[in-house]
Amino acid sequence: MPTPRIVDQLDEEDRLWLDELLRANNFTRFQDIADAFNERMDAKGLELRITKSSVYRYGKKFEEQIDWMKQTAEMAKLLHQHYSDDEGEVSGALINLANDKLFRLVLTENLDPKTLSTLSRAIADISRAAVVQKKHAIKVRSDQLEKVAAETAATARKEGLSEAAVNTIVTRILGVNDAGSERNDG
């Protein structure tokens, strides 16, 4: 089993401190960051040391994650601006984005068993959310079609169409054939 990275051995406070230092230095000045990190560990009486190369590798991955989150947020904003979310279109897109990111993490990172287990549960949760979202979209679409069919039927009757003609129109709107099963016209 490979030796864990120094960053993976840090407590949350020190990792957040390193993350903030990387952001404050605009993901540059890796030697200065490594020196500051090593001084901090000395002051704490810890023997952890980090190199410029390690800071660079960690910083690049961290920067990529931040960029991905910014892109995801921008995509979500654009989706909300351009689509109504009655059928869960935005939710479905966000579920797909999150699922994609988790799969990439599982495939590209050297994950410990606990993290892998946590990510696997997250992927399963997202998959369940996707099923719920799709069922919701089907229900919303069905409700919309029923409303349109009822309004059309009322107008058709008011205009004097026969009940047979009204029924034909309603079944076409709802996508149901004469046998009562749904059509699939694509």
C-alpha positions, -999 to 999 in steps of 0.1 A, spaced: 0 0 0 14 34 -9 26 58 18 -2 83 25 4 118 14 14 143 40 -17 163 33 -38 132 40 -23 130 74 -32 165 84 -60 173 108 -89 194 94 -76 227 109 -41 224 93 -56 212 59 -80 242 59 -51 264 68 -31 250 38 -61 254 15 -65 290 25 -28 297 20 -30 282 -15 -60 304 -23 -44 335 -8 -14 330 -30 -35 323 -61 -21 288 -64 14 300 -69 45 305 -47 47 268 -38 81 270 -22 69 298 1 38 278 10 60 247 17 83 268 40 53 283 59 37 249 63 70 234 76 74 263 100 38 257 113 45 220 118 78 229 137 58 253 159 34 226 167 62 201 175 52 179 146 77 162 123 55 164 92 74 180 63 61 189 28 81 197 -3 74 223 -30 65 195 -54 39 181 -29 24 215 -24 22 219 -62 5 185 -68 -20 191 -39 -26 227 -50 -33 217 -86 -58 191 -75 -74 215 -51 -75 243 -77 -92 218 -102 -118 210 -76 -125 247 -71 -127 253 -108 -151 223 -112 -173 237 -84 -173 271 -101 -182 256 -134 -209 235 -118 -224 265 -101 -223 285 -133 -240 256 -152 -267 254 -125 -273 291 -127 -276 289 -165 -300 260 -163 -322 279 -138 -322 309 -161 -331 290 -193 -355 263 -180 -385 261 -158 -379 233 -133 -415 220 -133 -403 186 -145 -370 186 -125 -348 193 -155 -323 213 -134 -324 188 -106 -317 160 -131 -288 179 -147 -273 186 -112 -277 150 -102 -258 139 -134 -230 164 -127 -226 152 -91 -227 116 -101 -201 123 -128 -178 140 -103 -181 112 -78 -173 86 -104 -142 106 -115 -130 107 -79 -134 69 -75 -116 63 -107 -87 88 -104 -79 90 -67 -62 65 -45 -89 63 -19 -88 46 15 -116 20 21 -136 43 44 -136 72 18 -144 47 -10 -173 33 11 -186 68 17 -184 77 -20 -201 45 -29 -230 53 -6 -231 89 -21 -233 74 -56 -261 51 -45 -280 80 -29 -276 101 -60 -289 72 -81 -320 69 -59 -325 107 -62 -323 104 -99 -351 77 -99 -373 99 -77 -366 129 -99 -376 110 -130 -408 97 -114 -415 133 -104 -409 145 -140 -433 118 -154 -460 128 -129 -457 165 -137 -458 157 -174 -488 135 -169 -506 161 -148 -499 188 -175 -513 165 -202 -544 157 -182 -550 194 -176 -546 202 -213 -569 173 -223 -596 184 -199 -594 220 -211 -595 209 -247 -624 185 -241 -644 213 -225 -637 237 -254 -645 209 -280 -678 201 -263 -687 239 -261 -680 242 -298 -704 213 -305 -681 184 -313 -695 149 -308 -685 129 -277 -667 105 -300 -646 133 -315 -639 147 -280 -628 113 -268 -605 109 -299 -589 142 -292 -584 135 -255 -568 101 -262 -544 116 -287 -534 143 -262 -529 118 -234 -511 94 -257 -534 65 -251 -546 41 -279 -580 25 -281 -569 -5 -260 -561 19 -231 -523 15 -232 -499 43 -238 -486 51 -272 -450 56 -279 -447 79 -309 -412 91 -298 
